[in-house]
Amino acid sequence: MKHPDLFRQSAVVDLERQSLSALDRLRPLLIERGKQGLIRRGHGDLHLGNIAVLGEEPVAFDALEFDPVIASGDLLYDLAFLLMDFVAFGRDAAANQVLNGYYAAARRATDYDGIATLPFFMSLRAAIRAMAAASRLDVTKEAVARSAQHYFDLALKLLAPSKPKVLGIGGLSGTGKSLLARSLAPFLAPVPGALVLRSDVERKALHGVPAHERLPPQAYRTEVSESIYRTIIDQAARLARAGHSAIVDAVFAKPEERTAVERSAAAAGVEFRGLFLTADLTTRLQRIGERAPDASDADAEVARKQEEFPTGAVTWRHIDASGSHAQTLATARAAIM
């Protein structure tokens, strides 16, 4: 490194200590993931500087093709470079979208446990970027020095302890649950935010159909819905035990459904917050009518029937979702932070 004084020696020692501590703690999990086939040859250098948008599609280039060993690693370690770089550029929402997209596509229960590695992996990637920037540092290029310091500080920040939580978002169709869940996710610890577990998406996956394909009425039988709720609540608990936040997005009309997710979070040893969105029928019908293709099969008839649902005493924080999304988001953030 041309400028050894760029990083404070005490901070370098601290980063090394925390990194080695994290490695020791995660070693059994990393070994197990290797046994499960989750260590493979990937891109190896998947930061934003190695991705271009061509024809409105992201295209990765400049992979570490020259060395299959260096290019091989845990799948989440490859993903961590991209997530970290989004965060470094202040694009936390994009990082969260990519993370949720990866898990939606992978659909591997083992990766819910593996998410415990993500802060460590992201910190390593940030440290690598700091080292790369410092190694080409020129005393006349203050921007490069700032970049190196920024990545170094991020590497330390990503290893800082965080408090995950499970957030339940309920409400009748058309209240905006899914939009709110996606918008809140980047704000929950740890970086880059919560995974969103949506009942509509899980139901389509259970029946092996694309998210936008409409399901027949029998897919909504009581026993099927009960299975869907058990699945997403169990997934949320698994993520919480791995140290990551989860948002469970479902109607949650029945008291026993709300109680189940609350107890699951408590058993996982994390904080739970419940939000129940409300909006008048006219507003809900209008939103349902204006929806783009979506995983939800709810139509106007379903929305009207839901008005008669016996929800019982809802103890979750009621959020008036009849206004703009920005208003709903602001109210919800104040309620959970």
N, C-alpha and C positions, 0 to 999 in steps of 0.2 A: 504494500500500500504506500503510495507516494506521500500521503499526509497522515502520519500515525496519530496526530493530535486531533483529528477531525471528530473522533468519538471519545468521550471521557473514559478513562481507564476503568473507573469504578462501575460505569454503566456496562462496559464490555464484560467485566467480571460478573456482573449481575445477570446479564443476558445468558452467559455461558452456564452459570449456576442454575438458573431457572430452566433452561433448555435441557440440561442433563437430568434434572429432577423430573421433568415431564417425560423424557425418554424412558427413565427407569419405571415410572408409573405406568406408562403405556406399553412397555415391552411385551408383556403377555398377550395383550390385544393385537399388537402388530404381528406377532408370531402366528397367532390364530388366524388372522386375516390372510396371511400368506398361505396357510394350509387350506383355506377356503378358495384359493385361486384368485384373490383380489389384488395380488401383486403381478403386474403385467407390463409389457412394453407399451409405452404410450408416447405422447408428444415430448415430454421431458422439459420443455421450456415455454409453457403456455401462458405467458403474460400478454398484456394488451399490445405490446409492441410487435408481437408475432401473430397478430390477427388482423385481417383486412376484411372490409365489407365489399363484396363483389356481387353485383346483381341483387342487392338487398339481402344477401346471405353472408354470414360470417365464415371466413375461410382461414384456417390456421396454416401457417407456413413456418419454415426454418426450424423444423423439429430436430431433435438430437439423433439424426439418422446414422451418424458416424460411429456411435458406440451403443450397442444394444443394452449393455449393462447399465450405463449411466441413464439411458432413456427408460429403464424399467423401474417401477416403483409401485407403491400403493395407488389405487385409482383415485382415492381422495387427495393424495399428495399432488397428483397431476392437476386435479381440479382446483386445489388450494392456491396455485399460482395465479390463476385467473381471478378467483374470488378476492384474494389479497390485493391484487392490482386495482380492481374496481374500488375497493375500500380506500386504497391509497389516493385514488383520484377523486374521492368524495362521492362515488357512485354506489352508495350502500344499497339503494333500492334495486339497482341492476344486479349487484352481487347476490342479493336475496332471491331475485327472480331466477338467476342461473342455478342457485343451490336447490330451490324448489323444483325447477325443471329437471335437474339431474335425478332427484329422488323420485319424481313422478315417472321418469323414463326407466330408471333402474328397477324399482319395485323389488328390492332385496331387503328382507328383514334384517340380515346381518349388517347392513350399512346403517341401520338405526343405532346399533351399538357402536359402529365404527365412527360415528360423528363425533365421538369423544376425542378423536385424534385431530380434528380440524383446527382448533386454536394453535396446537403445536405445529402442524403442517404449515399453516398460514404464516406463523412467526418465522419458521425456517425460510420460507420463500421471501419474506420481507428482508430478512438478514442477507440473503443471497443478493437481492437487488441493491441493498446498501453497499455490500462489498464490491459488486460490479461497478457501481457508480464511483465509489472511492478509488478504485484501481485505475480509472481513466481520468482522475481529477486533474484539472489544470488550475493553477492559482488564479487565473484570470476568469475562470468560469464559475461565478458564484452560484449560478442556477444548479450546476451539477453538485456542488457541495450541499446546497439546500436539499436536493433530491436524496442524496445519500443519507443525510441526517434525518430526513422525513421517514425514509424506509426503516432506518435503525430504530427510531422512536416507536414506529408502528410495531416492529418486531417485539419490543418490550411490552407495549400495550396489549398485544394479542395474547400474551401469556398471563396477564393479570386475572385474578379470580373473578368470576361473574356469578350472578344469581339467576339461574334459569327459572322460568315459571310456565305453568300451563294456563292458557287462556281459552275459555269457552265462549263462543259467539253463537247465540241462538236468536230465533225470531222467525216469523212466518215468511213465506216466499214473497220476494219483492221488497223486503226491507233493506237489502243491500249487504247481507252478511258476508258474502264472498269477496266483494270489492273492499269492504272494511278489513277483512282478514288479511288480504294481500297488502293493503296499505299499512297496516299496523306491524306486520311481520318484521320489517327491517329495524324497528325500534326496540325489539326485545333482545336481550342478551342470550348468548354471546354473539359477537360479530360472526357472520353477516346477518343475523336475525333468525327468527323462528321458522320452523317448517310448518306449513299449513296442511292440515289433514281434513279433507272435505268429504262429507258423506256422499254427495252426488258423484264425485269422482270415484270413490271406493266402490260404489254400487255398480258403476259401469265396468270397472276393472274386474269385479267379482263375476260379472256375466260375460266377460271377454269381448266387449264391444268398444268402439271408439267413444270418447267422451261426449261427442255431439250426437251420437245415435240414440234415438228414443227407445226406451224399454217398454215392454208390454206391462199391463196392470199387475200380473202375477209377480213381477220383480219387486213389487211394493207390498207384498204380504207382510203381516206383522212379524213373523219369524225371520224373514229376510232382513227387515229393518233392524230388528234386535241384534242380528249377527253383525250388521254394518256398524252399529254403535259400539258393540264390544270390540270390534277390530280397531276402529280409529281411537277409541279410548285407551286400549292396550298399547297402540303405537305411541300415543302421547306420553304414556308412563315410561315406555322404553327409552324414548328420547330424553325425558327428564332425568332418568337414572344415569344416562350418558352425559349429563351436564348441559343439555341443550333445551331451549324453549320450544314449545309447540302450541299451535293454535288449532282448536278443534271447531270446525265450521259445520253446523247442522241445525235443524229446526229446534231441537231440544224442547219439544212441546210437553213431554211427559216429565213429571217430577222425578221419577226413578232414573230417567236418562241424565238429568242434571245432577242428581245425587251420585250416580255412578262415576261421572268424570271428576267430581269434587273429591270423592274418596280415593280414586285412583291417583290423583295428584298428591294427596296427603300421604298415601302409602309410599310414593316415590320420594317423599321428603322435600317437595318443592311447594312454593306458593301457588295458589289458584286464584284466578279472577274470572268472574262470570259476567258477561254483558248480554242483555236481552234487548234486541232492537224492536222498536215499535213504529208503525206508520199506519195511517188510515187505509181502508180498502181501496179507495179511489187512486191513491198514490201507488199502492202496490200493483193494482191492475195496469196502470199506465206503464210502470217500469217493466213488468213482465211482457207487455205488448211490444215494448221497444227493445227488448233484449236481442243481442246478436246471438248466433249459435253458441250454445252453452251446455255444460254438463247437466244442468237442471232440466227436468222434464215438466216442471210445474207450469200450468197454463191458467187461464182465467177461472176455469171450473175448479181446479185444485185450490186456487187462492180463495175462492168464495167458501168452499167447504172448510178451509182452515179457520175461518172466522168462528166456527162452532167447536173448535178444539178445546177440550177442558184442560187448560194448562196448570190448574191448581195455583197455589201460592208461589209466585216466582220471586225468589229471594235475590236473584242476580241483579246487578245494577241495570236499571231500565235506561235505555238510550233512545231519545227521540230521533228517529232516522227519517223523518218526513221532509227535512230540509235538504240543503245541498250536501254533496259528499264531503266537501271541505268542512262544513259545520259538524257533521257526524264524526269525522275523523278527529277533529279538535276535542270534542266532548269525550270521545272514547279514550284518546291519549291521556287526557286529564284524569280519567277514571282509573287507569291502570298503572300510571307511573308513580 
